[in-house]
Amino acid sequence: MNEIERLAQIIKDSSNTVFFGGAGVSTESGLKDFRSKDGLYHEKYKYPPEEILSHHFFLENTQEFYKFYRDKMNSLNYKPNITHHVLAKLEEKGLLKAIITQNIDGFHQMAGSKNVLELHGSVLRNHCIKCHNFYAAEYIFSSKDIPKCSCGGIIKPEVVLYEEPLDDEILKKAIKEISAADTLIIGGTSLNVYPAAGLINYFQGKNLVLINKEKTAYDIKCNLVIHDSIGKVMEKINMDF
């Protein structure tokens, strides 16, 4: 039995499978990640991306924040890929209980997934920091300067910036889903981003599966490791469902 057949069999035999995904899931739609050799952290800017995407920078240098944000964080011109669609299909068939994602593009929901926990928020949700009015992503990305609310307040994306805590409710739900799972599939992440990566330590189930192009420090803890593109793997197992 090869790796793909083993993965398909694990999913079929499992009564509670959860998927934990990172940037590698979305890069196959064309979006850039942060840490790879072609990622945003290796591009040259007036300020380091980690600083631009921080809470203090948003407050103190909002105009520069939005220049970068509109230029680099706009996912509206991209679409869900094979991974998003296969995961939605598995959920629909009752073979996947939840998706926990570090991505902020909303692609899982666009593909049809229902139980999605977005650890780092979403570019699709934006609120005025003064009156809390909601604004769609189109309004933010089409604005020429700092996007303002009709009340005059600055609009902030519902994205978890550096120096900001993860949403407590989302975190609790993610821990609950991982703790109850008998199979946890980790895909498209090197597990270097904390506190999100620390969530997999709550897994107490039978099958820990990791799909990632590069080796990770967690490979040794897994029952099944596939070093390949998550999209290629999902395309292959799609045939089994």
Residue pairs with C-beta under 8 A, 6 or more apart in sequence:
1 9
3 224
3 226
4 226
4 233
4 236
4 237
5 240
6 224
7 185
7 209
7 211
7 224
7 226
7 233
7 237
8 237
8 240
8 241
10 183
10 207
10 209
10 223
10 224
11 17
11 90
11 95
11 96
11 183
11 185
11 237
11 241
12 95
12 240
14 95
14 182
14 183
14 206
14 207
15 182
16 97
16 180
16 181
16 182
16 183
16 205
17 90
17 95
17 96
17 97
17 181
17 182
17 183
17 184
17 185
18 96
18 97
18 98
18 99
18 100
18 177
18 178
18 181
18 183
18 184
18 185
19 87
19 96
19 98
19 99
19 100
19 184
19 185
19 187
20 100
20 101
20 178
20 184
20 185
20 186
20 187
20 189
20 199
20 200
21 83
21 99
21 100
21 101
21 102
21 103
21 186
21 187
21 188
21 189
21 230
22 101
22 102
22 103
22 186
22 187
22 188
22 189
22 190
22 191
22 193
23 31
23 33
23 34
23 35
23 36
23 102
23 103
23 188
23 189
24 33
24 187
24 188
24 189
24 212
24 213
24 229
24 230
25 81
25 83
25 84
25 101
25 103
25 107
25 187
25 188
25 230
26 33
26 75
26 78
26 81
26 103
26 105
26 107
26 188
27 33
27 36
27 188
28 81
28 82
28 83
28 188
28 229
28 230
28 231
29 75
29 78
29 79
29 80
29 81
29 84
29 105
29 107
30 78
31 75
31 78
31 105
32 38
32 39
32 40
32 72
33 39
33 40
34 40
34 41
34 49
35 41
35 190
35 192
36 42
40 49
40 72
41 48
41 49
41 50
43 49
45 52
45 68
46 64
47 57
47 61
47 64
49 68
49 72
50 162
51 57
51 162
52 64
52 65
52 68
52 69
53 65
53 68
53 69
53 161
53 162
54 161
54 162
54 163
55 161
55 162
55 163
55 164
56 163
57 64
57 65
58 65
58 156
58 161
62 146
62 154
63 145
63 146
66 143
66 145
66 146
66 147
69 140
69 157
70 140
70 141
70 143
73 104
73 123
73 157
73 159
74 123
74 137
74 141
75 104
75 105
75 106
75 107
75 123
76 137
76 138
76 141
78 105
78 107
79 107
79 110
80 107
80 108
80 110
80 111
81 107
81 231
82 231
82 234
82 235
82 238
83 187
83 188
83 230
83 231
83 234
84 107
84 108
84 110
84 111
84 113
85 111
85 112
86 234
86 235
86 237
86 238
86 241
87 96
87 99
87 108
87 111
87 113
87 234
88 108
88 111
88 112
88 113
89 112
89 238
89 241
90 96
90 241
91 97
91 99
91 112
91 113
91 114
91 115
92 112
93 241
95 241
97 115
97 177
97 180
97 181
98 115
98 116
98 117
98 177
99 108
99 113
99 115
99 116
99 117
100 117
100 119
100 174
100 177
100 178
100 199
101 108
101 116
101 117
101 118
101 119
102 119
102 120
102 189
102 193
102 196
103 118
103 120
104 118
104 120
104 121
104 122
104 123
104 159
105 122
105 123
105 124
106 118
106 122
106 123
106 124
108 116
109 116
117 170
117 173
117 174
117 177
118 170
119 160
119 166
119 167
119 170
119 171
119 174
119 196
119 199
120 159
120 160
120 166
120 196
121 157
121 158
121 159
121 160
121 167
122 158
122 159
123 137
123 140
123 157
123 159
124 136
124 137
125 134
125 137
125 157
125 158
126 134
126 135
126 136
126 137
126 139
126 140
126 147
126 155
126 156
126 157
126 158
127 133
127 134
127 135
127 155
127 156
127 158
128 135
128 149
128 151
128 153
128 154
128 155
128 156
129 153
129 154
129 155
129 156
130 149
130 151
130 152
130 153
130 154
131 149
131 151
131 153
133 149
133 150
133 151
133 153
135 147
135 149
135 155
139 147
139 155
140 147
140 155
140 157
146 154
147 154
147 155
148 154
148 155
149 155
160 166
160 167
166 195
166 196
171 195
171 199
174 199
175 199
175 202
178 184
178 199
178 200
178 202
178 203
179 202
179 203
179 204
181 203
181 205
182 205
182 206
182 207
183 205
183 206
183 207
183 208
183 209
184 200
184 203
184 205
184 207
184 208
184 209
185 209
185 210
185 211
186 200
186 208
186 209
186 210
186 211
186 212
186 218
186 222
187 210
187 211
187 212
187 230
187 233
188 211
188 212
188 230
189 197
189 212
189 216
190 212
190 214
190 216
191 197
191 200
191 216
191 217
191 218
200 208
200 218
206 223
207 223
207 224
208 221
208 222
208 223
208 224
209 222
209 223
209 224
209 225
209 226
210 216
210 218
210 219
210 222
210 224
210 225
210 226
211 225
211 226
211 228
211 230
211 233
212 226
212 227
212 230
213 227
213 228
213 229
214 227
215 227
219 225
226 233
